[in-house]
Amino acid sequence: MLRADEENPMNTEVHEPDVLAASHTTVPDLPREAAPHLARLADTDPAVRRVALFDLADLEDPVLLPVFLASLRDDPAPEVRREAAAVLASWEQDEVVEALCTALLDDAEPVRAQAAQSLSELKQPSSGYVLRRWALRPEPFVRRAVLRGLRELRFPDAFDPAMEALAARQADVRLEAVAVLGWLKDARALASLAALAARDTQAEVRRAAIGALGFASPADASIVEALVAALSDDAWQVREEAATTLGKLGVVSAREPLVTALDDAYWQVRLRATRALGQLRDGQAAPAVAMLLAHPISNLRKEAALALGELGVAASLPALHHALGDRDPEVRKAVRIAIEQIENAPQ
């Protein structure tokens, strides 16, 4: 089996199945019930060896760990190495994490993909120390997979490699870096995320950066400026995310830009802007929101009713009572909730 990270692949030693199986017999204290499955690891048929690994995994015996590691490292068949990478998702010893990271350089794409998946399922924070050592590798696939694993662990020491990855040439690497920083919620990343939200060439990266700004302070003028500017982004997905984040942060100063967004060409943006206005609790937005009670899209009518309830403006009651005749039962339900909220609000 050739490895993408070996300097001299022509000298790579390829283990035959019988050699691999023989190495397994050196593992001490093997459970008796493992013997027939270990014997099948000497079979020349990769399908038999793969099933043998699957059966060994069912034993859930830690003494078998060297068997799985050897199969991932040495088996000549990609399908067997892939099975070993899947089995190892259940273990989190440092040597397992190291082996899975090494498998990200495997010459077979299915093996690399499974190793990445197994790394994304890690739960032990201590695994982050191994992952961090791999986070600055030059291979884009490796960086992406390792950053995803660090994100799931919310590993504090992932901050520096994630910040460095914001400048990666590959958009998917930048995406994973943004996700890590969004989970870490470290204020040192805010300026870089705002810059990415404004200038990245890929809409999906800009959208992710806008979402990652959701832990900022609504009093941070530079962040608010970036979010409001994103309401005019060329990509509707970015505008939608900007409206969502402004509502989440409760940026009252964004009322007018959000009211303008109620006329966006995409209903998804209008829906998020409506929801955000409700979250702002600024009653001056109520007349504009009430106009949406007549919109042809029922989801927008429903969202408008709920937002009016949050805004709590009594002047919205006539429009809401009229909307009790809406043809959509979900809209009527939202209207009733809004009317009750307004009528029962403390004076």
C-alpha positions as CSV (number, residue, x, y, z in Angstrom):
1,M,0.0,0.0,0.0
2,L,1.4,3.4,-1.0
3,R,1.1,6.4,1.2
4,A,0.7,10.0,0.0
5,D,3.1,11.3,2.7
6,E,6.0,8.9,2.2
7,E,9.1,10.4,0.7
8,N,10.1,7.2,-1.2
9,P,6.9,5.2,-2.0
10,M,8.9,2.9,-4.3
11,N,10.5,1.4,-1.2
12,T,7.3,1.0,0.7
13,E,6.9,-2.4,2.2
14,V,3.5,-3.9,1.4
15,H,2.3,-6.5,3.9
16,E,0.5,-9.5,2.6
17,P,-2.5,-10.7,4.6
18,D,-0.7,-13.7,6.1
19,V,2.1,-11.4,7.4
20,L,-0.5,-9.0,8.8
21,A,-2.4,-11.8,10.5
22,A,0.8,-13.3,11.9
23,S,1.5,-9.9,13.5
24,H,-1.8,-10.1,15.2
25,T,-0.9,-13.3,17.0
26,T,1.7,-11.5,18.9
27,V,-0.9,-9.4,20.8
28,P,-1.0,-10.7,24.4
29,D,-4.0,-12.0,26.2
30,L,-6.3,-12.2,23.1
31,P,-9.8,-13.3,24.0
32,R,-10.6,-16.8,23.0
33,E,-13.6,-15.8,21.0
34,A,-11.4,-13.6,18.8
35,A,-9.4,-16.5,17.5
36,P,-11.6,-17.5,14.5
37,H,-12.0,-13.9,13.4
38,L,-8.2,-13.3,13.7
39,A,-7.7,-16.4,11.5
40,R,-9.8,-14.9,8.8
41,L,-7.5,-11.9,8.7
42,A,-5.1,-14.2,6.9
43,D,-7.5,-14.8,4.1
44,T,-6.5,-13.6,0.7
45,D,-10.0,-12.2,0.1
46,P,-10.3,-8.6,1.3
47,A,-14.0,-9.0,1.8
48,V,-13.4,-11.8,4.3
49,R,-10.8,-9.7,6.1
50,R,-13.1,-6.7,6.3
51,V,-15.9,-8.8,7.8
52,A,-13.4,-10.2,10.3
53,L,-12.5,-6.7,11.5
54,F,-16.2,-5.9,11.8
55,D,-16.8,-9.0,14.0
56,L,-13.7,-8.3,16.1
57,A,-15.1,-4.8,16.7
58,D,-18.2,-6.3,18.2
59,L,-16.1,-7.9,21.0
60,E,-15.3,-4.3,22.2
61,D,-12.1,-5.6,23.8
62,P,-9.3,-3.0,24.2
63,V,-6.7,-5.7,23.9
64,L,-7.6,-5.9,20.2
65,L,-6.7,-2.3,19.5
66,P,-3.3,-3.2,18.0
67,V,-5.1,-5.4,15.5
68,F,-7.2,-2.6,14.3
69,L,-4.2,-0.2,14.1
70,A,-2.2,-2.7,12.2
71,S,-5.0,-3.2,9.7
72,L,-5.4,0.5,9.1
73,R,-1.7,0.9,8.7
74,D,-0.7,-2.3,6.8
75,D,-3.6,-4.0,5.0
76,P,-3.1,-3.8,1.2
77,A,-6.8,-3.5,0.5
78,P,-8.4,-0.1,0.8
79,E,-11.8,-1.5,1.8
80,V,-10.1,-3.2,4.8
81,R,-8.2,-0.1,5.8
82,R,-11.5,1.8,5.5
83,E,-13.2,-0.7,7.8
84,A,-10.4,-0.3,10.3
85,A,-10.7,3.5,10.3
86,A,-14.5,3.1,10.9
87,V,-13.9,0.7,13.8
88,L,-11.3,3.0,15.4
89,A,-14.0,5.7,15.8
90,S,-15.0,3.9,19.0
91,W,-11.6,4.5,20.6
92,E,-9.8,7.7,21.6
93,Q,-6.4,6.8,22.8
94,D,-3.7,9.1,21.5
95,E,-2.3,6.4,19.3
96,V,-5.7,5.9,17.7
97,V,-6.1,9.6,17.0
98,E,-2.5,9.7,15.6
99,A,-3.3,6.7,13.4
100,L,-6.5,8.3,12.1
101,C,-4.7,11.5,11.3
102,T,-2.0,9.6,9.4
103,A,-4.8,7.8,7.5
104,L,-5.9,11.2,6.2
105,L,-2.8,10.8,3.9
106,D,-3.8,7.4,2.7
107,D,-3.7,7.0,-1.1
108,A,-7.3,5.7,-1.2
109,E,-10.0,8.4,-1.0
110,P,-12.5,6.1,0.8
111,V,-9.9,5.5,3.6
112,R,-9.2,9.2,3.9
113,A,-12.9,10.0,4.0
114,Q,-13.6,7.5,6.7
115,A,-10.6,8.6,8.8
116,A,-12.0,12.2,8.6
117,Q,-15.4,11.0,9.7
118,S,-14.0,9.1,12.6
119,L,-12.0,12.1,13.7
120,S,-15.2,14.2,13.6
121,E,-16.8,11.8,16.1
122,L,-14.1,12.3,18.8
123,K,-15.5,13.3,22.2
124,Q,-12.5,13.4,24.6
125,P,-11.0,16.9,24.9
126,S,-7.5,15.3,25.3
127,S,-7.7,14.2,21.7
128,G,-7.4,17.9,20.7
129,Y,-3.7,17.9,21.6
130,V,-3.0,15.3,18.9
131,L,-5.2,17.0,16.4
132,R,-3.6,20.3,17.0
133,R,-0.3,18.9,15.9
134,W,-1.8,18.1,12.6
135,A,-3.8,21.3,12.1
136,L,-1.0,23.1,10.3
137,R,-0.2,20.4,7.7
138,P,0.0,21.7,4.2
139,E,-2.5,19.3,2.7
140,P,-5.9,21.0,2.4
141,F,-7.9,17.7,3.1
142,V,-5.9,17.1,6.3
143,R,-6.3,20.6,7.5
144,R,-10.1,20.5,6.8
145,A,-10.6,17.2,8.6
146,V,-8.5,18.1,11.6
147,L,-10.2,21.5,12.0
148,R,-13.6,19.8,11.9
149,G,-12.5,17.4,14.7
150,L,-11.2,20.4,16.7
151,R,-14.5,22.2,16.2
152,E,-16.5,19.3,17.6
153,L,-14.2,19.1,20.6
154,R,-14.4,22.9,21.2
155,F,-10.7,22.7,22.0
156,P,-9.4,26.0,23.3
157,D,-5.9,25.6,21.9
158,A,-7.4,25.3,18.4
159,F,-7.6,29.1,18.2
160,D,-4.2,29.8,16.7
161,P,-4.4,27.1,13.9
162,A,-7.9,28.2,13.1
163,M,-6.9,31.8,12.8
164,E,-4.0,30.9,10.5
165,A,-6.4,28.8,8.4
166,L,-8.5,31.9,7.8
167,A,-5.9,32.8,5.2
168,A,-5.9,29.4,3.4
169,R,-6.3,29.5,-0.3
170,Q,-9.0,26.8,-0.2
171,A,-12.5,28.0,0.7
172,D,-13.4,24.7,2.4
173,V,-10.4,25.1,4.8
174,R,-11.5,28.7,5.6
175,L,-15.0,27.4,6.2
176,E,-13.8,24.9,8.8
177,A,-11.6,27.6,10.4
178,V,-14.6,29.9,10.7
179,A,-16.6,27.1,12.3
180,V,-13.9,26.5,14.9
181,L,-13.7,30.2,15.8
182,G,-17.5,30.4,16.0
183,W,-17.6,27.7,18.6
184,L,-14.7,29.0,20.6
185,K,-16.3,32.4,20.9
186,D,-13.0,34.1,21.5
187,A,-13.3,37.9,21.0
188,R,-9.8,38.1,19.5
189,A,-11.3,36.5,16.3
190,L,-14.1,39.1,15.8
191,A,-12.1,41.6,13.7
192,S,-10.8,38.8,11.4
193,L,-14.3,37.3,11.0
194,A,-15.8,40.6,10.2
195,A,-13.2,41.2,7.5
196,L,-13.8,37.8,6.1
197,A,-17.6,38.5,6.1
198,A,-17.0,41.6,4.0
199,R,-14.2,40.5,1.6
200,D,-14.1,36.8,1.1
201,T,-14.5,35.8,-2.5
202,Q,-16.8,32.8,-1.6
203,A,-20.4,33.5,-0.5
204,E,-20.5,30.4,1.7
205,V,-17.4,31.6,3.6
206,R,-19.0,35.1,4.0
207,R,-22.2,33.5,5.2
208,A,-20.4,31.4,7.8
209,A,-18.3,34.3,9.0
210,I,-21.5,36.4,9.5
211,G,-23.0,33.5,11.5
212,A,-19.8,33.2,13.6
213,L,-20.2,36.8,14.6
214,G,-23.2,35.8,16.7
215,F,-21.2,36.0,19.9
216,A,-20.2,39.7,19.4
217,S,-21.5,42.5,21.6
218,P,-24.3,44.6,20.0
219,A,-22.4,47.6,21.3
220,D,-19.4,46.8,19.0
221,A,-19.9,49.4,16.2
222,S,-17.5,47.7,13.8
223,I,-19.3,44.4,14.0
224,V,-22.7,46.0,13.7
225,E,-21.4,47.9,10.6
226,A,-20.2,44.6,9.0
227,L,-23.5,42.9,9.7
228,V,-25.6,45.8,8.3
229,A,-23.4,45.9,5.3
230,A,-24.0,42.2,4.7
231,L,-27.7,42.9,4.3
232,S,-26.7,44.2,0.9
233,D,-24.5,41.3,-0.1
234,D,-24.9,40.0,-3.6
235,A,-25.7,36.5,-2.2
236,W,-29.1,36.1,-0.7
237,Q,-27.8,33.4,1.7
238,V,-25.4,36.0,3.2
239,R,-28.2,38.6,3.5
240,E,-30.4,36.0,5.2
241,E,-27.6,35.1,7.7
242,A,-27.0,38.8,8.4
243,A,-30.6,39.4,9.3
244,T,-30.5,36.3,11.6
245,T,-27.4,37.4,13.4
246,L,-28.7,41.0,13.8
247,G,-31.8,39.6,15.5
248,K,-29.9,37.2,17.6
249,L,-27.7,40.0,18.9
250,G,-30.6,42.4,19.4
251,V,-29.0,45.3,17.5
252,V,-31.7,47.9,17.9
253,S,-29.9,50.3,15.6
254,A,-30.4,47.9,12.7
255,R,-34.2,48.5,12.6
256,E,-34.2,50.6,9.5
257,P,-31.9,48.3,7.5
258,L,-34.0,45.3,8.5
259,V,-37.2,47.1,7.5
260,T,-35.6,47.7,4.1
261,A,-34.8,44.0,4.0
262,L,-38.6,43.2,4.2
263,D,-38.6,44.1,0.5
264,D,-35.7,41.8,-0.4
265,A,-36.2,39.8,-3.7
266,Y,-35.8,36.6,-1.7
267,W,-38.6,35.5,0.7
268,Q,-36.0,33.7,2.9
269,V,-34.3,37.1,3.6
270,R,-37.7,38.8,4.2
271,L,-38.6,36.0,6.7
272,R,-35.4,36.3,8.7
273,A,-35.7,40.1,8.7
274,T,-39.2,39.8,10.0
275,R,-38.1,37.5,12.7
276,A,-35.2,39.7,13.6
277,L,-37.5,42.8,13.9
278,G,-39.6,40.9,16.4
279,Q,-36.5,40.0,18.4
280,L,-35.5,43.7,18.5
281,R,-38.8,44.6,20.2
282,D,-38.8,48.0,18.5
283,G,-42.5,48.9,18.0
284,Q,-41.7,51.4,15.2
285,A,-41.2,48.4,12.9
286,A,-44.8,47.2,13.5
287,P,-46.5,48.9,10.5
288,A,-44.0,47.5,8.0
289,V,-44.2,44.0,9.5
290,A,-48.1,44.2,9.5
291,M,-48.0,44.7,5.7
292,L,-46.7,41.1,5.4
293,L,-49.9,39.7,6.8
294,A,-51.2,39.9,3.2
295,H,-48.2,38.3,1.6
296,P,-48.9,35.4,-0.7
297,I,-46.3,33.2,1.1
298,S,-47.9,31.6,4.2
299,N,-44.6,31.2,6.0
300,L,-44.1,35.0,5.8
301,R,-47.6,35.7,7.0
302,K,-47.0,33.4,10.0
303,E,-43.7,35.0,10.8
304,A,-45.2,38.5,10.5
305,A,-47.9,37.6,13.0
306,L,-45.5,36.1,15.5
307,A,-43.2,39.2,15.2
308,L,-46.2,41.5,15.8
309,G,-46.9,39.6,19.0
310,E,-43.3,40.2,20.1
311,L,-43.5,43.9,19.2
312,G,-46.6,44.3,21.3
313,V,-48.1,47.3,19.5
314,A,-51.8,47.6,20.1
315,A,-52.3,49.5,16.8
316,S,-51.5,46.1,15.1
317,L,-54.6,44.5,16.5
318,P,-57.0,45.4,13.7
319,A,-54.7,43.9,11.1
320,L,-54.3,40.8,13.2
321,H,-58.0,40.4,13.8
322,H,-58.5,40.6,10.0
323,A,-55.9,37.9,9.6
324,L,-57.9,35.5,11.7
325,G,-59.6,34.6,8.5
326,D,-56.4,33.5,6.8
327,R,-56.8,30.3,4.8
328,D,-53.7,28.7,6.4
329,P,-54.4,27.1,9.9
330,E,-50.8,27.7,10.9
331,V,-51.1,31.4,10.2
332,R,-54.4,31.6,12.1
333,K,-52.7,29.9,15.1
334,A,-49.8,32.4,15.0
335,V,-52.3,35.3,14.7
336,R,-54.2,34.1,17.8
337,I,-50.9,33.8,19.7
338,A,-50.0,37.4,18.7
339,I,-53.4,38.8,19.7
340,E,-53.2,37.2,23.1
341,Q,-49.6,38.5,23.6
342,I,-50.7,42.1,22.8
343,E,-53.9,42.0,24.7
344,N,-52.4,40.5,27.8
345,A,-49.3,42.6,27.8
346,P,-48.8,44.7,30.9
347,Q,-49.9,48.3,30.4
